C-alpha cells in the first residue's frame, strides 16, 4: 500500500461481557496481559506478533513482522475502514430468529 504498511491485530482482540461471572478476575487478567510481563509472554506465545510495547525485546518476533522505529503504520482493522451495517443487521436478525420473533 502506498499509504503505509499495515498493522494486523490478528487474534489480539478481547471482549469483556457486561456481567462477567467474576469481574475482578477479568480485570486482573487484562491488567496482567497489558503489563510488561504479560506482553512478553503473549508476544512469545504468538510467534509473529510484535507487541506495541517499546520496552520489551523483539528478538522473538521474526524480522519481517517487526515494526520499524519511526515508521508510520495503517491500522487495517480500524472501525473507520469497516462497514459495520451488514454485521449489525446479521446480528439483529440472528437474535430475532433465536428468540422466535
Backbone bond lengths (Angstrom), bond angles and torsions (degrees), N, CA, C in turn:
res aa  C-N    CA-C-N  psi(-1)  N-CA   C-N-CA  omega(-1)  CA-C   N-CA-C  phi
1 X - - - 1.454 - - 1.521 109.14 -
2 X 1.302 116.11 136.94 1.455 118.49 -179.76 1.531 111.70 -73.05
3 X 1.360 117.69 -25.18 1.455 120.31 -177.77 1.521 112.02 -65.52
4 X 1.326 115.97 -50.88 1.465 121.23 -179.29 1.512 108.30 178.33
5 X 1.335 117.39 158.69 1.467 118.67 172.54 1.526 109.08 -63.23
6 X 1.313 115.99 159.25 1.461 119.32 -178.50 1.517 111.15 -97.19
7 X 1.325 116.00 153.78 1.451 122.92 171.73 1.517 105.68 -112.33
8 X 1.308 116.62 116.31 1.468 122.97 -177.30 1.520 109.45 -93.30
9 X 1.324 116.68 126.47 1.458 119.87 178.91 1.511 112.34 -82.96
10 X 1.309 117.10 -18.63 1.467 122.89 177.38 1.529 110.72 47.31
11 X 1.311 116.83 -127.19 1.470 121.34 -176.97 1.513 111.09 -95.22
12 X 1.293 117.24 30.84 1.457 120.92 -175.76 1.520 112.27 -99.54
13 X 1.287 116.91 32.94 1.456 121.68 -179.77 1.519 109.15 -114.17
14 X 1.326 116.39 136.69 1.453 121.11 179.55 1.511 109.59 -126.29
15 X 1.302 115.56 146.78 1.452 121.65 178.95 1.510 108.74 -125.15
16 X 1.313 116.25 133.02 1.458 121.45 174.34 1.520 108.65 -105.46
17 X 1.303 116.20 132.64 1.456 120.29 176.79 1.525 109.47 -72.83
18 X 1.330 116.17 155.07 1.464 118.01 -178.84 1.530 112.55 -71.44
19 X 1.330 117.94 -19.68 1.464 121.36 177.87 1.532 109.52 -135.53
20 X 1.346 117.20 68.46 1.466 118.54 -178.98 1.526 111.23 -65.66
21 X 1.316 116.17 153.96 1.463 121.25 179.55 1.521 110.78 -58.91
22 X 1.307 117.06 -38.91 1.455 120.98 178.84 1.529 108.42 -137.19
23 X 1.347 117.19 90.42 1.465 120.19 -175.86 1.524 113.03 -60.45
24 X 1.331 117.04 -34.29 1.461 119.06 -179.64 1.523 111.33 -67.81
25 X 1.329 117.32 -37.04 1.470 120.59 178.28 1.525 110.08 -65.68
26 X 1.328 117.23 -40.58 1.469 120.75 178.84 1.524 110.17 -63.32
27 X 1.334 117.17 -44.83 1.468 120.61 178.39 1.519 111.08 -63.43
28 X 1.321 116.36 -42.83 1.459 120.87 179.83 1.533 110.71 -60.22
29 X 1.338 116.16 -45.87 1.464 120.28 179.36 1.520 111.52 -61.96
30 X 1.326 117.76 -49.00 1.463 120.09 -177.92 1.524 111.97 -65.79
31 X 1.339 116.80 -36.98 1.471 119.17 175.99 1.521 110.60 -62.70
32 X 1.341 116.90 -41.40 1.458 119.54 177.81 1.533 110.19 -66.27
33 X 1.325 117.24 -44.96 1.457 121.34 -178.07 1.526 111.87 -57.53
34 X 1.315 117.87 -38.16 1.463 121.46 -179.59 1.522 112.50 -82.84
35 X 1.329 117.37 -10.06 1.461 120.72 179.07 1.515 110.53 -70.84
36 X 1.300 116.92 169.76 1.466 121.96 178.28 1.526 110.29 -58.69
37 X 1.337 117.73 -49.82 1.466 121.27 179.94 1.523 111.92 -62.32
38 X 1.324 116.87 -40.52 1.458 120.62 179.31 1.514 112.25 -64.46
39 X 1.325 117.10 -41.16 1.463 120.70 179.83 1.529 112.02 -70.70
40 X 1.329 116.45 -34.01 1.474 119.23 174.63 1.522 109.17 -62.45
41 X 1.320 116.98 -47.33 1.462 121.49 -179.71 1.521 111.33 -63.13
42 X 1.322 117.33 -45.32 1.464 121.50 -179.17 1.525 110.75 -63.76
43 X 1.330 116.74 -45.31 1.455 120.81 -179.11 1.528 110.45 -61.18
44 X 1.329 117.78 -41.89 1.469 121.11 178.80 1.523 111.10 -66.28
45 X 1.319 117.21 -40.06 1.466 120.51 -176.29 1.526 112.74 -71.53
46 X 1.317 118.32 -25.21 1.464 121.92 -176.19 1.517 113.76 -87.27
47 X 1.300 117.17 -20.41 1.458 120.11 176.13 1.509 115.64 84.50
48 X 1.318 118.17 -51.57 1.466 118.42 -176.85 1.522 113.01 -126.14
49 X 1.326 117.63 12.04 1.462 120.24 179.22 1.525 110.41 -88.39
50 X 1.315 115.98 130.92 1.457 122.68 177.43 1.524 107.25 -100.90
51 X 1.325 116.38 109.54 1.461 120.23 178.43 1.519 109.68 -59.38
52 X 1.320 116.49 147.28 1.466 120.94 177.01 1.527 111.59 -73.56
53 X 1.322 116.72 -13.20 1.470 119.45 177.90 1.520 109.36 -67.62
54 X 1.321 115.46 135.00 1.460 120.75 -178.99 1.528 112.17 -93.90
55 X 1.338 116.48 -8.61 1.463 119.90 -175.64 1.533 113.11 -97.14
56 X 1.338 117.03 19.26 1.459 119.83 176.59 1.524 109.62 -126.49
57 X 1.318 114.55 153.43 1.462 121.18 -178.99 1.528 110.64 -66.63
58 X 1.304 115.47 147.48 1.467 121.57 178.79 1.525 111.75 -110.73
59 X 1.329 117.78 13.90 1.467 120.01 -177.07 1.524 112.33 -64.03
60 X 1.327 118.59 -24.78 1.465 121.75 179.19 1.528 112.64 -81.23
61 X 1.329 116.74 -10.38 1.467 121.37 -177.67 1.532 108.08 -94.82
62 X 1.337 117.72 126.34 1.469 119.39 178.27 1.535 110.60 -55.15
63 X 1.324 117.92 142.05 1.471 120.80 -177.10 1.529 114.34 -51.05
64 X 1.320 118.77 -38.67 1.467 120.35 -179.48 1.527 113.13 -70.14
65 X 1.333 116.95 -18.49 1.462 120.75 -179.19 1.529 112.55 -96.60
66 X 1.309 117.71 -5.36 1.463 121.09 -178.37 1.523 111.02 -80.45
67 X 1.331 114.12 137.79 1.462 118.57 172.38 1.524 108.70 -72.63
68 X 1.304 116.61 148.19 1.463 122.33 -179.30 1.526 109.42 -92.84
69 X 1.333 116.72 138.64 1.466 120.92 176.54 1.519 110.03 -56.99
70 X 1.319 115.94 132.15 1.459 121.20 177.92 1.524 114.44 78.10
71 X 1.336 117.03 0.32 1.462 120.21 -179.51 1.520 112.13 -73.88
72 X 1.305 116.76 154.00 1.459 122.09 174.04 1.515 106.74 -110.15
73 X 1.333 116.28 132.61 1.454 120.84 -173.24 1.515 111.10 -124.21
74 X 1.299 114.61 151.59 1.455 124.61 179.38 1.522 107.49 -102.97
75 X 1.335 117.80 121.40 1.462 120.87 179.50 1.524 109.27 -81.26
76 X 1.318 115.25 107.55 1.457 121.88 -173.51 1.525 113.48 -62.11
77 X 1.317 117.95 -38.86 1.463 121.37 -174.61 1.520 113.20 -100.25
78 X 1.309 118.18 26.64 1.453 121.65 177.38 1.531 108.44 -71.26
79 X 1.328 116.57 142.33 1.472 119.75 -176.49 1.527 113.03 -60.72
80 X 1.315 118.33 -25.42 1.467 118.85 179.42 1.524 112.01 -67.14
81 X 1.339 117.80 -14.69 1.460 121.96 -179.88 1.524 112.37 -102.77
82 X 1.321 116.87 1.38 1.468 120.17 -177.13 1.523 110.62 -114.97
83 X 1.305 115.76 147.29 1.455 121.28 172.42 1.524 106.64 -99.23
84 X 1.317 116.26 104.48 1.464 120.02 -174.46 1.529 112.51 -87.33
85 X 1.331 118.31 -6.58 1.464 120.61 -177.31 1.525 112.15 -60.32
86 X 1.323 117.34 -42.77 1.459 120.87 -179.44 1.531 110.85 -64.31
87 X 1.310 116.68 -42.23 1.465 120.85 178.44 1.526 110.09 -65.80
88 X 1.322 117.25 -44.03 1.464 121.35 179.97 1.526 110.55 -60.84
89 X 1.316 118.23 -43.46 1.467 122.26 178.11 1.523 110.31 -61.99
90 X 1.323 117.81 -43.71 1.465 121.89 178.35 1.535 110.81 -59.72
91 X 1.331 116.81 -46.63 1.471 120.76 -179.32 1.527 110.30 -63.33
92 X 1.312 117.57 -45.77 1.469 121.00 -179.86 1.526 111.10 -61.33
93 X 1.339 117.36 -44.32 1.468 120.77 178.71 1.524 111.54 -65.11
94 X 1.317 116.77 -38.70 1.468 120.74 178.22 1.514 111.01 -63.72
95 X 1.322 116.26 -42.71 1.466 120.42 179.55 1.538 110.80 -64.77
96 X 1.318 117.21 -40.91 1.459 120.71 177.70 1.534 110.24 -62.38
97 X 1.318 116.58 -44.21 1.468 122.00 -179.62 1.524 110.80 -63.64
98 X 1.332 117.26 -42.96 1.465 120.62 -178.31 1.518 111.92 -68.93
99 X 1.328 117.63 -23.91 1.470 121.17 178.79 1.522 111.15 -93.41
100 X 1.328 116.70 1.30 1.466 120.69 178.14 1.504 113.72 75.23
101 X 1.302 118.68 24.38 1.465 120.89 -179.38 1.503 111.25 -91.82
